[in-house]
């Protein structure tokens, strides 16, 4: 079972922030062998969704994403830094994370479209949530990406 936590940056404890950044580093920098500035200055203005699970009595971060307000990065609000821990892959947690993220984002910024910069191989995955591709594929830090938008509901 996943315990979902939706927090502004200032509301994260030092330990929660550490776990979030460690998971992002593990996947985006080490696993994907991609040297890029994950700590990009946008986290302090974002809301963060963290999915916690308990394994052998220990609470661990299983998934996270961030939501940026309209105008912070794109004209639309955006979801990014979408990541699940390697040990949870194939369990459906990624789908649950994105669904929870969309719901939280819509409550926070009602009436706004959502933009994502998605890894191109995940186009069908994000398309299943109503995101539509709005750009040609482009290389971002050695990985092909596309921009996708989900219209406001």
Protein Blocks (a to p, Z undefined) as FASTA:
>chain_A
ZZdddddfklpcfklmmmmmmmmmmmmmmmnopacdfbgolmmmpccddddddeehiacd
fbdcddddehklmmbdcdehiacdfklgonlmmmmmmmmmmmmmmmmmghiacdddddfk
lmmmmmmnopacfbdcddeehiacdddddddZZ
